[in-house]
Amino acid sequence: MGDSVMRDFGAAAPYLRKSDRERLEAQTRAFDMKKECFVTDPDEEYVKASIISRDGDKVTAETAKGTVKMLLITNNPYDYGFISQGETTVASINDADELMATDVRRD
């Protein structure tokens, strides 16, 4: 659906779909994951932020609303050797892999 078809929607068109030019710019713009990230926001779900500094697992990022300090946490359950079953759920792996990772006996 091009810009000519979206004109039929009148004033609501910009809220339904971005123009062809805006979509092309968004697709060709490079995303540098070492300098940019998305952070949670209480008003909106996620907002774009620029990384200011990084100190080990701690990251400081600047959003349009201000500075945000974050702690990076991995989704890999093998990094957490002392978590017992039932206390953690990792969305990125299936139940069988999670059960194998959390039921390993640690002596």
C-alpha positions as a printed Julia matrix, in Angstrom:
107×3 Matrix{Float64}:
  0.0     0.0    0.0
  1.74    3.14  -1.24
  1.36    6.78  -0.32
 -1.34    7.33  -2.96
 -3.63    4.72  -1.38
 -2.99    6.04   2.14
 -4.31    9.49   1.12
 -7.81    7.98   1.16
 -7.56    7.72   4.95
 -7.11   11.48   5.3
 -5.85   12.82   8.64
 -5.56    9.3   10.12
 -3.04    8.13   7.47
  0.17    9.1    9.39
 -1.0     7.05  12.38
 -1.83    3.99  10.3
  1.39    3.72   8.33
  4.55    5.74   7.77
  5.18    7.24   4.35
  7.33    5.43   1.78
 10.15    7.92   2.36
 10.08    7.42   6.17
 10.04    3.63   5.82
 12.97    3.69   3.39
 14.99    5.91   5.76
 14.25    3.62   8.71
 15.31    0.52   6.78
 18.6     1.99   5.54
 19.67    3.66   8.81
 22.4     1.65  10.52
 21.87    0.57  14.14
 25.11    0.56  16.12
 24.54   -1.83  19.02
 27.65   -0.57  20.82
 26.28    2.99  20.98
 22.48    2.57  20.94
 19.98    0.49  22.9
 16.36    0.35  23.97
 15.41    0.79  27.64
 12.14    0.3   29.49
 10.0     3.32  30.22
  6.99    3.63  32.58
  4.98    5.74  30.1
  5.95    3.96  26.88
  7.05    0.35  26.79
 10.55    0.94  25.37
 12.42    4.07  24.3
 15.59    4.47  22.27
 18.72    5.48  24.18
 22.35    6.3   23.43
 25.01    4.59  25.53
 27.17    7.13  27.37
 29.47    4.87  29.37
 30.05    1.19  30.05
 31.79   -0.19  33.15
 31.79   -3.98  33.17
 28.13   -5.04  33.53
 26.96   -1.5   34.32
 25.74    0.74  31.48
 24.69    4.39  31.57
 22.41    5.48  28.73
 20.85    8.81  27.75
 17.2     8.95  26.64
 15.07   11.93  25.64
 13.76   12.0   29.24
 17.14   11.78  30.99
 19.9     9.42  32.09
 19.25    5.75  32.87
 21.63    3.4   34.71
 21.31   -0.32  33.94
 22.85   -3.63  34.93
 23.34   -6.12  32.09
 22.04   -9.61  32.89
 22.49  -12.67  30.68
 19.67  -15.04  29.68
 22.01  -18.03  29.76
 20.99  -20.24  32.74
 24.4   -21.94  32.74
 25.86  -18.65  34.02
 23.8   -19.06  37.22
 25.02  -22.26  38.77
 23.38  -21.88  42.17
 19.75  -21.24  41.17
 17.43  -24.04  42.17
 14.55  -25.19  40.01
 11.39  -23.1   40.29
 13.17  -19.86  41.16
 13.99  -18.79  37.61
 12.37  -18.84  34.21
 14.34  -18.01  31.1
 12.11  -17.15  28.16
 14.8   -17.74  25.52
 15.1   -21.51  26.08
 12.51  -24.28  26.07
 11.38  -26.16  29.19
 13.49  -29.27  28.57
 16.74  -27.29  28.27
 15.82  -25.22  31.32
 15.14  -28.38  33.34
 18.49  -29.87  32.3
 20.32  -26.64  33.21
 18.69  -26.19  36.61
 18.67  -29.84  37.72
 22.4   -30.39  37.38
 23.75  -31.41  40.76
 26.42  -29.11  42.14
 28.85  -30.69  44.61
